[in-house]
Amino acid sequence: MRADAQDNRRALLDAAREVFVEEGTSVALDKIARRAGVGIGTLYRRFPDRDALLRGVLVDLFEAMSAGAQAAEVRAAAYPDGPAAWELLVRTLADLGLGPALPIIMRERFDLIDDPLVATSMRQAIDAVEAVYRSAQAAGHLRSDVSVLEIQLLAGTLSQSRPTRPPTVDPDLLADRLAGVLIDGLRARPGNSGLPGEPTVFSPLNAEDRAAVVRAIEEDHQRRAKGPRG
């Protein structure tokens, strides 16, 4: 792919992720094209329809998760005196914007996880991320009473801190500080306080968990269809 075509694809994926978060997945595609700084024809050449664009966003996010996990392991191995792989991964995932983007797309178009490309990239991402965290837990570096899902949820909340930050605060500095607080709380140490209940476990790869999501989405659609009660 030519450099300009690659740049356009990157701009469209970034713009789509932002606009989907702001207005949902049914937003007019020309708004995404304008946000990306390209014409609607360029969007359709890269992504023939809305589903193709949604699949592109999901695959892009999952591939970024996999790449982040691999990069964290490589960097940690190259610099053993630096941050551990799991710490680097937490920071990487916090920067990806998973918190606001994935829940919206999955809630509105959960059926897309059955697409072969999406399913493959999702499974690879889950495996890659889990491998980093479970290795750290086995080594006693990451507290064992926290699930992979809970770490993901916590990292996802950091990606939502930028738009709500005070206007006088440097967003990069704030994100770095919040990531530091999160990592410090996840680090295994003798003084860790006990957490209530059991670790939260969920996987879209599990049939029962998927069925629960489908039921929740259907119930939400039914509530919305009824509208507010007078």
Secondary structure, 3 states (H helix, E strand, C coil): CCHHHHHHHHHHHHHHHHHHHHHCCCCCHHHHHHHHCCCHHHHHHHCCCHHHHHHHHHHHHHHHHHHHHHHHHHHHHHCCCCCCHHHHHHHHHHHCCHHHHHHHHHHHCHHHHHCHHHHHHHHHHHHHHHHHHHHHHHCCCECCCCCHHHHHHHHHHHCCCCCCCCCCCCHHHHHHHHHHHHHHHHECCCCCCCCCCCCCCCCCCCHHHHHHHHHHHHHHHHHHHHCCCC
